[in-house]
Amino acid sequence: MNSRHSNMKFTCEVETNNSLHFIGLTIMHSVLPNNMFGFSTSVYRKPTSTSLYMNFNSFTPLQYRLSVFKCLVYRALRLCSSWQLIHNEIQTLRSMLLRNSFPSWILDRIIKSLINSSINPLIKFGPAKERVYIGLPYLGKQTDVVRRKIINICKQFIPHKDVIVYFKPGRRVANYFRTKDVTPIDLRSRIVYQYTCASCQASYVGQTSRHLRHRVAEHRGVSHLTYNEVKNKVHSNIREHCHHCPGSVCSQQNFKVLASGSSEQELLVKERLLIARLKPNLNGNTGSSDLLLY
């Protein structure tokens, strides 16, 4: 074995009480008819499980609260290998959800519905319906009522559509207060910027995909890391203007961000439009950019 692999280690799990746990599943030895040995499976729950789920009285859409129990029951039906194990798991789930304020009659109805659909699955014929999504802000119980009314109306007038009503969060604290620090202007990228001379008010509009501080250093002819003068300077109308205009400087304070874009093409288009509108006198070659229509 290569020396670099000599420190490789593997771990293994040993059976405990004739059972082995693997990715949310408990695999157990079982005795089959005719004294044959086989395996049975059930849901595995960690010893540290707190049995805490979404409380039924939480300010959440009703369908989301019911989906918590539906998901757990569906997992039991899929993972448990016998009806006795399914029964034991569902009884455990039922007691846990009762402690989370779920009404017993709702839990029993969900259990009956999922077991029936598991035994007699519904077979749909014909082409799949086109899905239509409707988003509503969640405002409480009234929103659940509106959702049911919308679905009933759609079933009556557009039965060929599969209408799905989902809920969007309403106004939150984050809508009124900034939750993230503002990115410093010199660290912003994919932007269209404008330079304005403090001495004669001459201006220049350009775009860059890099940080603005990189582009400003390029206009000044210095390194953006050390701020020492570089030997091979790229051409810059701003730097040439500063050489001929008394009192003119090229510093971060003379730049401002006009727009931002998500792609190079979007930046070029916005740059051309802003040049046409602002008419900066330092832009020697305005050029053109093709507009792509999608």
C-alpha positions in Angstrom: 0.0 0.0 0.0 1.3 3.5 -0.8 2.7 5.3 2.2 0.3 8.2 1.8 -2.6 5.7 2.4 -1.0 4.0 5.4 -2.9 6.1 7.9 -6.4 5.3 6.5 -8.8 4.1 9.1 -12.3 2.6 8.8 -15.0 2.4 11.3 -17.7 -0.3 11.7 -20.8 -0.6 13.8 -21.5 -3.8 15.7 -25.0 -5.2 16.1 -26.8 -4.5 19.4 -29.6 -6.8 20.4 -29.6 -8.3 16.9 -30.2 -4.9 15.3 -28.2 -2.4 13.3 -28.9 1.3 12.7 -28.2 2.8 9.3 -29.4 6.2 8.0 -32.6 6.5 9.9 -33.4 2.8 9.6 -33.2 0.0 12.1 -32.4 -3.4 10.5 -33.2 -6.4 12.8 -32.8 -10.2 12.6 -36.2 -11.9 12.5 -37.4 -15.5 12.4 -39.5 -16.4 9.3 -41.9 -19.3 8.9 -40.2 -22.8 8.6 -37.5 -21.5 11.1 -35.9 -19.4 8.4 -34.0 -16.3 9.3 -34.5 -13.0 7.6 -34.5 -9.3 8.3 -37.1 -6.7 9.3 -36.8 -2.9 9.2 -38.3 -0.1 11.1 -37.7 3.6 11.7 -34.6 4.5 13.8 -34.8 7.4 16.2 -31.7 8.7 18.0 -31.6 8.3 21.8 -31.2 12.1 22.0 -34.4 12.8 20.1 -36.5 15.4 21.9 -39.8 14.5 20.1 -40.4 18.2 19.5 -42.1 19.2 16.2 -44.0 22.1 14.9 -46.7 23.0 17.5 -50.3 22.9 16.2 -50.9 26.3 17.7 -48.0 28.0 15.9 -48.7 30.8 13.4 -48.3 28.6 10.4 -50.6 27.6 7.5 -52.7 24.7 8.5 -51.6 22.5 5.5 -47.9 23.0 6.7 -48.8 21.9 10.2 -50.6 18.8 9.0 -47.8 18.0 6.6 -45.5 17.4 9.6 -47.6 14.4 10.7 -48.3 13.2 7.1 -44.5 13.1 6.4 -43.8 11.0 9.6 -46.6 8.5 8.9 -45.6 8.2 5.3 -42.0 7.4 6.4 -43.3 4.7 8.7 -45.3 3.1 5.9 -42.2 3.1 3.7 -39.6 1.9 6.1 -41.4 -0.5 8.4 -41.5 -4.1 7.0 -44.6 -5.4 8.8 -48.0 -4.1 9.9 -47.1 -4.7 13.5 -44.0 -2.5 13.2 -46.1 0.1 11.3 -48.7 0.1 14.1 -46.0 0.5 16.8 -44.3 3.4 14.9 -47.6 5.2 14.3 -48.6 4.9 17.9 -45.3 6.5 18.9 -45.8 9.3 16.4 -49.4 9.8 17.6 -48.2 10.2 21.2 -45.5 12.7 20.2 -47.8 14.9 18.2 -50.4 14.9 20.9 -47.7 16.4 23.2 -47.3 19.1 20.5 -51.0 20.1 20.8 -52.3 18.2 17.7 -56.0 17.2 18.1 -56.4 13.4 18.3 -59.3 13.4 15.7 -57.1 15.1 13.1 -54.3 12.6 13.7 -56.7 9.7 13.4 -58.1 11.0 10.2 -54.7 11.5 8.6 -53.6 7.9 9.7 -56.8 6.4 8.2 -56.4 8.4 4.9 -52.7 7.5 4.4 -53.2 3.8 5.2 -56.1 3.6 2.8 -54.2 5.2 0.0 -51.3 2.9 0.7 -53.5 -0.2 0.5 -55.6 1.1 -2.4 -53.4 3.6 -4.3 -55.3 6.0 -6.6 -54.5 5.4 -10.3 -54.9 8.5 -12.4 -55.7 8.2 -16.1 -55.4 10.7 -18.9 -52.8 13.5 -19.4 -51.3 15.3 -16.5 -53.0 18.6 -15.6 -51.1 21.8 -16.1 -50.2 23.3 -12.7 -51.1 26.9 -11.8 -49.5 28.4 -8.7 -51.1 31.2 -6.7 -49.1 32.9 -3.9 -50.9 34.5 -0.9 -49.4 36.3 2.1 -50.2 34.3 5.2 -52.3 36.4 7.6 -53.8 33.6 9.9 -56.9 31.5 9.8 -58.6 33.8 7.3 -55.9 32.9 4.7 -56.7 29.2 5.1 -60.3 29.9 4.4 -59.5 31.9 1.3 -57.2 29.1 0.1 -60.0 26.6 0.3 -62.4 28.9 -1.5 -60.0 29.6 -4.4 -59.4 25.8 -4.9 -63.1 25.1 -4.9 -63.8 27.9 -7.4 -61.0 26.7 -9.6 -62.3 23.1 -9.5 -65.6 24.4 -10.7 -64.6 26.7 -13.5 -61.1 25.4 -14.6 -61.1 21.6 -13.8 -58.4 21.0 -16.4 -55.9 23.0 -14.3 -54.1 21.8 -11.1 -54.3 24.9 -8.9 -51.7 25.0 -6.1 -52.1 27.8 -3.5 -48.9 28.5 -1.6 -48.2 31.0 1.1 -45.6 33.7 1.2 -44.3 35.3 4.4 -45.8 38.7 5.3 -43.9 41.7 6.5 -41.1 40.8 8.8 -38.6 42.7 11.0 -36.0 42.3 8.2 -38.3 44.3 5.9 -37.9 47.4 8.2 -34.3 47.1 9.2 -31.1 46.3 7.3 -29.9 42.9 8.4 -26.5 42.9 6.5 -23.8 45.4 6.4 -23.6 47.6 3.3 -20.8 46.5 0.9 -18.2 49.3 0.8 -18.3 51.1 -2.5 -14.7 50.2 -3.3 -15.5 46.5 -2.9 -18.5 46.5 -5.2 -18.2 44.6 -8.5 -20.2 44.3 -11.7 -21.1 47.9 -11.7 -21.3 51.0 -14.0 -19.4 53.9 -12.4 -19.0 57.6 -13.0 -15.9 59.7 -12.4 -16.4 63.5 -11.8 -13.4 65.9 -11.7 -13.5 68.0 -8.6 -11.8 70.9 -10.4 -13.6 71.3 -13.7 -16.6 68.9 -13.3 -15.6 66.8 -16.3 -17.0 63.3 -16.1 -16.4 59.8 -17.3 -18.7 56.7 -17.3 -17.4 53.2 -17.4 -18.1 49.6 -16.3 -16.2 46.9 -14.6 -16.8 43.3 -13.4 -14.0 43.6 -10.8 -14.0 45.5 -7.5 -14.2 49.2 -8.1 -10.9 49.7 -6.2 -9.1 47.6 -8.9 -10.5 49.8 -11.6 -9.7 53.0 -9.8 -6.1 51.8 -9.3 -5.9 51.0 -13.0 -7.1 54.6 -13.8 -4.4 55.9 -11.5 -1.7 53.7 -13.0 -0.9 52.0 -9.6 -1.1 48.5 -8.2 -4.3 47.9 -6.3 -2.3 45.9 -3.7 0.7 48.1 -3.0 -0.4 51.4 -4.6 3.0 51.6 -6.2 3.3 52.9 -9.8 3.2 50.1 -12.3 5.4 50.0 -15.4 2.9 48.8 -18.0 -0.1 51.2 -17.6 -3.3 50.7 -19.5 -4.7 53.7 -21.3 -7.0 55.8 -19.2 -8.8 59.0 -20.2 -9.2 59.9 -16.5 -5.4 59.7 -15.9 -4.7 61.8 -19.0 -7.2 64.4 -17.8 -5.6 64.6 -14.4 -2.2 65.3 -16.0 -3.6 68.3 -17.9 -6.2 69.7 -15.5 -4.7 71.7 -12.6 -5.9 70.6 -9.2 -7.5 67.5 -10.6 -7.0 64.2 -8.7 -8.1 60.6 -9.3 -9.2 59.3 -5.9 -11.9 57.1 -4.6 -14.0 60.1 -3.6 -14.4 61.1 -7.2 -16.2 57.9 -8.2 -19.8 56.8 -7.6 -21.8 53.8 -8.6 -24.6 54.4 -11.2 -25.9 50.9 -11.8 -25.2 47.2 -11.3 -25.7 44.2 -13.5 -25.6 40.4 -13.3 -23.7 39.8 -16.6 -21.2 41.4 -18.9 -23.8 42.0 -21.5 -26.1 43.8 -19.1 -23.2 46.0 -17.9 -22.3 47.0 -21.5 -25.9 47.9 -22.3 -26.4 50.0 -19.1 -23.1 51.7 -19.8 -24.1 52.7 -23.3 -27.5 54.0 -22.1 -25.9 56.1 -19.3 -23.3 57.5 -21.6 -26.1 58.5 -24.0 -28.1 60.1 -21.2 -25.3 61.8 -19.2 -23.0 62.7 -22.2 -19.7 62.5 -20.2 -17.0 64.6 -22.0 -14.1 62.3 -21.1 -15.5 59.3 -22.9 -13.6 59.4 -26.2 -15.1 56.4 -27.9 -18.6 55.6 -26.8 -19.0 52.7 -29.2 -22.1 50.6 -29.3 -23.5 47.3 -27.8 -26.0 45.0 -29.5 -29.3 44.6 -27.7 -30.3 40.9 -27.4 -34.0 40.3 -27.2 -35.2 37.0 -25.5 
